[in-house]
Amino acid sequence: MDIVARNNVKVSGRSGGRPMIFSHGFGCDQSMWRYVAPAFEDEYETVLFDYVGAGRSELSAYSAERYASLDGYAQDVLDVCEELDLTGAVFVGHSVSAMVGVLAAIREPRRLSTLILVAPSPRYIDDGDYVGGFSGADIEELVDSLDSNYLGWSSQMAPVVMGNPDRPELGEELTNSFCRTDPEIAKQFARTTFLSDNRDDLGKVTVPTLILQCSHDALAPPQVGHYVHQAIPGSELTLMRATGHCPNLSAPEETIAAIKAFL
Amino acid sequence: MAARDDARVTGEAPETLEDLYEDAPCGYLSTRGDGMIIRVNRTMLTLTGYRRQDLVGRVRIHDLLAVGDRILYETHFAPLLALQAGVKEIAVDLRCADGNRVPVLLNAVMKEQTPTRPEEIWIGVVAAGDRRGYERELLQARHRAEESQRRAVELARTLQESFIPPELPRIPGMDVAGMYRPAGRGDEVGGDFYDMHEVVDGWALALGDVCGKGVQAAVVTSLARYTIRAAPLRDSRPSAILATLNEVLLKERTDRFLTAVYAQVHQDARDRFRLTLSLGGHPPAVHLSGEGLISMIGHPGTVLGVLDSVELHDVTVDLARGDVVVFYTDGVVEGRGPTGFFGEERMGRALSDARDADAAGIAGRLVDEVVAFQSGMPSDDIAVVVLKIPE
């Protein structure tokens, strides 16, 4: 299996520099890092990739079994590390990828030796005193909502997103393309993401960790950021002015500055 | 009529730009980059039941969305707005002032910051209750169809597996392997089958191809397999067994016919194998001698399940060490690729190239080549059984 093609791996930046892996969350693909990753290319060797099932990864490599838990996604990260023989990398994970990075760094701290967690949440669903912000019914509603917004997939989108070099005109029609994938994969990724519970894993992290917490994040409220900070030994928490769940897009400068200050 | 048109052209019509905005035939919202609502038109207020002062400067677009849609907005649409400056036909539910939901479609564009104005998102809102309801029904119908399809495929696979023994018997002194590859994606029950079992003084092999696919073909395939197992009790010559199968098929009044090869191998006192076979409308078996010569075994016979009177012949050959005998269905030679049929010549070459492998290796090589010849999507089922007498 060619991992570089499978995960659409893109390496840029300073050859021989410290590796810095940027990892996208549920919804879109590596384009999420478009405004952030280039700022690190002078000093670091930047590695971007799409999880299997997202972006321009090879959808044929998707396995409902493997990606039923975040461990399968963590394996994607470690596969990329192994393929490129990366050690001592900075792992920057957005949204659910933050927990994927936590799992990968617990398994191979030699490869991932620093974690930057952007808008992380170890559990999205409320549980007793723990406030994740959502209920199980909310997540089912999300899955329905995905269905309603992927209407055109089967007939039109599949050939486009899966690459159709013979018909370049199809590319012109792409709307909402960065966030398109097979709806069945999107639905499973939604369930895997929002039904996971990684609270017990946080204490096992041994590498230096930075948590970036946005204001007004509908997916990861401030108390969740504090929870992650409390649970990961020696971690740092930076509260950002950026609003929403995607500071890497809405406030790239602030995101870059916070990461650079930590590194 | 002409007079009224003139009135409009000359500006006597009552619309002002403000009217056009406020009473536009779609809801209209403007937000800051973070989603905070800064302008809203009257159509939008009527649609949702809010007062202007409830929304402007107080509520973010997220707050108007149902929770599932809110997650979708954060994970899909907000990133898209940042990456490609516009999203279209987003299907969401808005939460109205009275707690009800109204299904809508949203189009949004990101307006970049200018010297006089900060970044804004402009959103058009179209009520789509009937359309969304219809879409939901279509979605449900599709889910049901997918579920039925999944069950049908599972049924087809299970049924198909019953036509092919999970493993062939071990025969002392002979290496045996069978391989089956369904047509296309394997979603339909094919008509190919094979079976191998012990008879009184040796082993019997049956391999056949029922015309057509689907449930009716499956019934006939099953009937054929069990008839062949039971038939040797009456007359054990291969031609007699195929004749019995012909009778049974005719009695069944099915319009399906089949082709089959039936063979028996017996071992004499000096451990030499003797093969006797009969062909019922089926291609002959291929014999590869230890020296690499290729010949066909069998005398053409009548297709089974069509005529009362069939002409079937028994042909016997002695097998030597190093000999390979290959039984196959027409999915092998009639596999159609870009350059025509796979054909007997290609089959002969594939078998010669693979002849040093064991029986499983030879069968695998042949099936792989036929499938590759058809770019991975064989048009017909392929069944292959290989007997090899090791050196």
Interface residues (C-beta under 8 A of the other chain):
Chain A: G25 F26 G27 C28 S31 M32 R34 S95 F134 D138 I139 E140 E141 L142 V143 D144 S145 L146 D147 S148 N149 L151 T175 N176 S177 F178 C179 F194 H216 D217 A218 L219 T243 G244 H245 C246 L249 S250
Chain B: G33 D34 G35 R60 H62 A66 V67 G68 D69 R70 I71 L72 Y73 E74 T75 H76 F77 A78 P79 L80 A82 L83 Q84 G86 V87 K88 E89 I90 A91 V92 R132 E135 R136 L139
